[in-house]
Amino acid sequence: MLIKIADITIALLTDGPELKLGTEGAMKHFLTDGVDSDVKVHAGWGDLKRESAGKKIFDSGALWQLYSENGFYLFRFISPALGSLPYKVAYFNRSFTEGKVLLQRSYVNGKPCIYPLEYPLDELLFINFLALGRGAEIHACGVLDSQGRGHLFVGQSTAGKTTIAKLWEDEPNSIVLSDDRIILRRMGSKIWMYGTPWHGEAMLASPSRAPLTAIYFLEKGETNELVAQKPSDSISRLFTCSFPPFYNRDALDFTLSFLEDVAKMVPCYELRFKPDKSVVELITSKE
């Protein structure tokens, strides 16, 4: 099974016919064909009772923990409903180009098809792969308008991303790439924005991409107003809405450098807006 997100292809393989692969929800839109891949992940069954012998380097405080073990990264996934033992572990090499996912049989019994990269593992894989010189994921709504322009609406939860997405959803010849997570990558002299399957409340997700022409930091207001932002201010605002692997210094340095390039290459604005169609008219008439 091949999954393609942001022009990055993951080959998901199984060690035997007992484990049948499948996806559900928005991820179905990101399945692809072909033989080439950037990342290969094997999935199989495992006895997951033992504790990791490695060094813990990050704890999400909830669902997963990350260890460094024998030159590999090891993710352990637990659930309060299933007890203290992991229901899934995932090993990756340091470049995140090869990995292995081991599943506890009792966790998946009765399911006809299994998606071993079940969220949040798929997003964690992309976040780490991107941060090794390939791009960054941003907490944002992304829109490809009817003129082929890409608009990135950046903000944390409650900033208005879902509202913006719904206002654009029925615009002719426009595509909402995602209402919550967008991937940015540099290709030649352009920054491209890509839709992801990790949507928000509006449940909008598209595998399409668009050249990024403007960035808007969302602020709710009584009137619609665009305020140009300096690159220095935009870098920090982008970073606070990004998803870098904080446990990897090199990846963190790259993310900061990449976002600095983005802020210098793309016009950035603070967008104070009313939650109605007038804000769409403001954006489309701006350029």
C-alpha positions as CSV (number, residue, x, y, z in Angstrom):
1,M,0.0,0.0,0.0
2,L,1.3,3.4,-1.0
3,I,0.4,6.7,0.7
4,K,1.4,10.0,-0.8
5,I,1.3,13.3,1.2
6,A,3.2,16.5,0.2
7,D,5.0,14.6,-2.7
8,I,6.4,12.2,-0.1
9,T,5.5,8.5,-0.6
10,I,5.4,5.9,2.1
11,A,5.3,2.2,1.2
12,L,3.5,0.2,3.9
13,L,4.3,-3.5,3.7
14,T,3.3,-6.5,5.8
15,D,5.4,-9.5,6.9
16,G,2.6,-12.0,5.9
17,P,-0.9,-12.4,4.6
18,E,-2.4,-12.6,8.1
19,L,-2.2,-8.8,8.4
20,K,-4.4,-7.1,5.8
21,L,-3.8,-3.4,5.3
22,G,-6.5,-0.8,4.9
23,T,-7.2,2.9,5.6
24,E,-10.3,4.9,6.6
25,G,-11.5,8.4,6.6
26,A,-9.5,11.2,4.9
27,M,-6.4,9.0,4.4
28,K,-8.2,7.2,1.6
29,H,-7.8,10.3,-0.5
30,F,-4.0,10.0,-0.2
31,L,-3.6,6.5,-1.5
32,T,-1.5,6.3,-4.7
33,D,-0.1,3.9,-7.2
34,G,3.5,3.2,-8.3
35,V,6.6,1.4,-7.1
36,D,8.9,4.1,-5.9
37,S,8.8,5.4,-2.3
38,D,10.7,7.7,0.0
39,V,10.0,5.7,3.1
40,K,9.4,2.0,3.7
41,V,7.5,0.7,6.7
42,H,7.0,-3.0,7.5
43,A,4.2,-4.0,9.8
44,G,3.8,-7.3,11.7
45,W,2.8,-8.9,15.0
46,G,4.9,-8.6,18.2
47,D,5.1,-9.5,21.8
48,L,5.1,-6.0,23.3
49,K,5.2,-6.8,27.0
50,R,8.8,-5.8,27.7
51,E,9.8,-2.2,28.6
52,S,12.2,-0.4,26.3
53,A,15.9,-0.7,27.2
54,G,16.7,2.6,25.6
55,K,16.8,6.2,26.8
56,K,13.5,8.0,27.0
57,I,13.8,11.3,25.0
58,F,10.2,12.5,24.9
59,D,6.9,11.8,26.6
60,S,3.7,13.2,25.1
61,G,2.1,12.9,28.5
62,A,-0.7,10.8,27.0
63,L,-0.7,8.4,24.1
64,W,3.0,7.9,23.2
65,Q,6.6,8.0,24.3
66,L,9.8,8.2,22.3
67,Y,13.1,6.3,23.1
68,S,16.5,6.1,21.6
69,E,17.5,2.4,21.4
70,N,20.4,0.8,19.6
71,G,20.7,3.6,17.0
72,F,17.0,3.6,16.3
73,Y,14.0,5.7,17.4
74,L,11.4,3.7,19.2
75,F,7.8,5.0,19.6
76,R,5.7,3.2,22.2
77,F,1.9,3.7,22.1
78,I,-0.3,3.1,25.1
79,S,-4.0,3.5,25.9
80,P,-5.7,3.8,29.4
81,A,-8.4,1.5,28.1
82,L,-5.9,-1.2,27.4
83,G,-3.7,-1.0,30.5
84,S,0.0,0.0,30.9
85,L,1.4,-2.3,28.2
86,P,1.9,-0.9,24.7
87,Y,-0.6,-1.9,22.0
88,K,1.9,-0.8,19.3
89,V,5.6,0.1,18.9
90,A,7.4,1.6,15.9
91,Y,11.1,1.5,15.2
92,F,12.7,4.0,12.7
93,N,16.2,4.6,11.5
94,R,17.7,8.0,12.2
95,S,16.8,9.3,8.7
96,F,13.2,8.0,9.1
97,T,13.5,6.3,5.7
98,E,12.9,2.8,7.0
99,G,10.7,1.6,9.9
100,K,8.9,-1.4,11.4
101,V,5.6,-1.3,13.3
102,L,4.8,-4.2,15.7
103,L,1.2,-4.6,16.8
104,Q,-0.3,-6.5,19.7
105,R,-2.7,-9.1,18.4
106,S,-5.3,-8.6,21.1
107,Y,-5.6,-4.9,20.1
108,V,-6.5,-5.6,16.5
109,N,-8.5,-8.9,16.8
110,G,-11.7,-8.8,14.9
111,K,-10.7,-6.0,12.6
112,P,-10.8,-7.1,8.9
113,C,-8.2,-4.5,7.8
114,I,-5.5,-2.7,9.8
115,Y,-3.8,0.7,9.3
116,P,-0.5,0.2,11.2
117,L,0.3,4.0,11.0
118,E,-3.0,4.9,12.7
119,Y,-2.9,8.5,14.0
120,P,-0.8,9.9,15.5
121,L,2.0,7.7,14.2
122,D,1.5,8.7,10.5
123,E,1.7,12.4,11.5
124,L,4.7,11.8,13.7
125,L,6.5,10.0,10.9
126,F,5.9,13.0,8.5
127,I,6.9,15.6,11.1
128,N,10.2,13.9,11.7
129,F,10.9,13.2,8.0
130,L,10.1,16.7,7.0
131,A,12.3,18.2,9.7
132,L,15.4,16.5,8.2
133,G,15.7,19.2,5.5
134,R,12.4,18.7,3.6
135,G,9.8,21.1,5.0
136,A,7.5,21.8,7.9
137,E,3.9,21.2,9.1
138,I,1.9,24.2,10.1
139,H,-1.3,24.6,12.2
140,A,-3.2,26.3,9.5
141,C,-6.1,26.2,7.0
142,G,-4.9,26.2,3.3
143,V,-6.9,27.3,0.3
144,L,-6.3,27.0,-3.4
145,D,-8.4,29.7,-5.0
146,S,-9.9,29.9,-8.5
147,Q,-6.8,31.8,-9.8
148,G,-4.4,29.0,-8.7
149,R,-3.1,31.0,-5.8
150,G,-2.4,29.5,-2.4
151,H,-3.6,31.2,0.8
152,L,-2.3,30.0,4.2
153,F,-4.5,31.0,7.2
154,V,-2.4,30.4,10.3
155,G,-3.6,30.1,13.9
156,Q,-3.9,28.0,17.0
157,S,-7.1,26.4,18.1
158,T,-10.1,28.8,18.2
159,A,-8.3,31.3,16.0
160,G,-10.8,30.8,13.2
161,K,-9.4,28.2,10.8
162,T,-12.6,26.2,10.7
163,T,-14.6,29.3,10.1
164,I,-12.3,30.4,7.2
165,A,-12.5,26.9,5.7
166,K,-16.3,26.8,5.7
167,L,-16.4,30.2,4.1
168,W,-14.2,29.0,1.3
169,E,-15.8,25.6,1.0
170,D,-18.4,26.5,-1.6
171,E,-16.3,29.0,-3.5
172,P,-16.4,28.1,-7.2
173,N,-13.2,26.4,-8.5
174,S,-11.5,26.7,-5.1
175,I,-10.2,23.8,-2.9
176,V,-9.7,23.8,0.8
177,L,-6.5,21.7,1.2
178,S,-7.1,21.3,4.9
179,D,-8.9,23.1,7.7
180,D,-6.2,22.3,10.3
181,R,-2.8,21.0,9.1
182,I,-0.8,22.2,6.1
183,I,2.7,21.1,4.9
184,L,5.1,23.6,3.4
185,R,8.0,22.6,1.2
186,R,10.4,24.6,-0.9
187,M,10.7,23.5,-4.6
188,G,13.2,25.6,-6.5
189,S,12.3,29.3,-6.1
190,K,8.8,28.7,-4.7
191,I,7.2,27.6,-1.5
192,W,4.4,25.1,-2.0
193,M,1.6,24.2,0.4
194,Y,0.1,20.8,0.5
195,G,-3.1,19.4,2.0
196,T,-2.9,16.7,4.6
197,P,-5.3,14.0,6.0
198,W,-5.1,15.5,9.5
199,H,-8.2,17.7,9.3
200,G,-10.1,19.6,12.0
201,E,-13.7,20.1,12.8
202,A,-14.7,20.9,9.2
203,M,-13.2,17.6,8.1
204,L,-11.8,19.0,4.9
205,A,-8.7,17.3,3.4
206,S,-7.3,17.3,-0.1
207,P,-4.1,15.7,-1.6
208,S,-3.8,18.8,-3.9
209,R,-1.1,21.4,-3.6
210,A,-0.7,25.1,-4.4
211,P,2.1,27.7,-4.8
212,L,2.0,29.8,-1.6
213,T,1.3,33.4,-2.5
214,A,0.3,34.9,0.9
215,I,0.2,34.1,4.7
216,Y,-2.4,35.4,7.0
217,F,-2.2,35.2,10.8
218,L,-5.8,35.0,12.0
219,E,-7.3,37.4,14.5
220,K,-11.0,37.9,15.1
221,G,-12.3,41.4,14.7
222,E,-15.4,43.6,14.1
223,T,-14.1,44.6,10.6
224,N,-12.0,43.1,7.9
225,E,-8.4,44.4,7.9
226,L,-5.1,43.3,6.6
227,V,-1.9,44.5,8.4
228,A,1.4,43.8,6.8
229,Q,3.9,41.9,9.0
230,K,7.7,42.1,9.1
231,P,9.5,38.9,8.3
232,S,11.1,38.9,11.8
233,D,7.7,38.9,13.4
234,S,6.3,36.4,11.0
235,I,9.0,33.9,11.7
236,S,8.1,33.7,15.4
237,R,4.4,33.5,14.6
238,L,5.0,30.7,12.1
239,F,7.2,28.8,14.5
240,T,4.6,28.9,17.3
241,C,2.1,27.3,15.0
242,S,4.5,24.7,13.6
243,F,5.2,21.1,14.7
244,P,9.0,20.6,14.9
245,P,10.4,17.6,16.8
246,F,11.7,19.5,19.8
247,Y,13.8,16.5,20.9
248,N,16.1,16.8,17.8
249,R,18.3,19.9,17.8
250,D,19.3,19.6,14.2
251,A,15.7,19.2,13.1
252,L,14.8,22.2,15.2
253,D,17.5,24.3,13.6
254,F,16.4,23.4,10.2
255,T,12.7,24.2,11.0
256,L,13.7,27.7,12.2
257,S,15.9,28.3,9.1
258,F,13.2,27.0,6.7
259,L,10.5,29.2,8.3
260,E,12.8,32.2,8.0
261,D,13.0,31.6,4.3
262,V,9.3,31.2,4.1
263,A,8.7,34.5,5.9
264,K,11.1,36.3,3.6
265,M,9.8,34.8,0.3
266,V,6.0,35.1,0.9
267,P,4.1,38.3,1.9
268,C,2.7,37.9,5.5
269,Y,-0.3,39.8,7.0
270,E,-2.3,39.8,10.2
271,L,-5.9,39.2,9.1
272,R,-8.5,40.7,11.4
273,F,-11.8,39.4,10.1
274,K,-15.6,39.1,10.5
275,P,-17.0,35.6,10.1
276,D,-18.8,36.1,6.9
277,K,-18.2,36.1,3.1
278,S,-16.8,39.6,3.1
279,V,-13.4,38.3,4.2
280,V,-13.3,36.0,1.2
281,E,-14.0,39.0,-1.0
282,L,-11.2,40.9,0.7
283,I,-8.7,38.1,0.0
284,T,-9.7,37.5,-3.6
285,S,-9.6,41.2,-4.5
286,K,-6.3,41.9,-2.8
287,E,-4.1,40.6,-5.6
